[in-house]
Amino acid sequence: MKSLLVAGLMMSGFFFGQIEKDTITESRLEEVVDAFPREIINNKEKPLPLSKKGQMFAFFGWNRGAFSNSDIHFTGNGYDFQLNNVSARDRPTKLGIVYIDPSWFTVVQYNFRAGYFIKDNLALVLGIDHMKYVMNQNQTVGFSGTISDPKYAAMVQNGQVNLSDEQFLTFEHTDGLNYENVGLEKYKNLVHKKNIDLVWSYGAGLGFMFPKSNVKLFGNERSDRFHVAGMGTDLRSSLNLVFWNHWMIRAEAKAGYINMWDIKTTLNNKPDKARQDFVFGQVLAGIGYTFNTKKYN
């Protein structure tokens, strides 16, 4: 009887001790779990802006551009010649209400971007760069080739032609030098604070040129129509200041190469055309908005 009593006490002690141990273990586990944010436990931590697959952004801004000198080759009925080392500039609109009036936004030199993150920190970006290219009128350039019209052939002196009086040629892409492009951009977060992030990006783009070229050659009626004229490519880098995870101020620099082999020089469908290629540089700044396409707790 005494042996049974001892055995019973030992079993009860082991049983209640196990319950107490399990209770302590479960309590401790709950404390550990409570110490971690729920979004980490659920693997749904809200991502940094411009960093995660599925994020998107849209951007609108304004640019200044610069262009290298280029050779422009003209062909058509009665002429086949090249102007050498032609200089050009951009044509920014004077600062005013036109920059924020939606009905006039195409007048200024503008940029539009729409980006989607196909991988973490890697975005596919569609863009429109509306630049303006204006040949400097007050210049004398080298000439090679032939012109059958004696009036304009006589304007060539010692292998050069003076363009300043506008009779021989006016030449610009002002409505504009439109570079429709697609690019890949890599993003890296440099600064992460409570309500502000600084993000650096770099990448490259490729696209086609869709200018509306204003050309007046040999006194013909001015050519002024949209058309696909060639191709372009670029390298770009930007700094993005993101406020409250969404609003963005973007500053970007880019350099690229443009080759246009089908610039329309007359209004009719004659085979008159010009071709040129040049290097361009561009700086731009503007505002944007970034957002997630899926919910995070």
ABEGO torsion letter per residue (X at the ends): XAAAAAAAAAAAAAAAAAAAAAAAAAAAAAAAAAABBAAAAAGABBBBBGABBGBBBBBBBBBBBBBBBBBBBBBEBGBBBBBBGBBBBBBBBBBEAAAABAAAAAABBBBBBBBBBABBGBBBBBBBBBBBBBBBABBBBBBBEBBABAAAAAABBGGBBBAAAGAABBBBBAOBBBBBBBBBBBBBBABBBAABBBBBBBEBBBBBBBBBBBBBBGGBBBBBBBBBAEBBBBBBBBBBBBBGGABBBBBBBBBBBBBBABBBABABABABBBBBBBBBBBBBBEBBBBBBABBBX
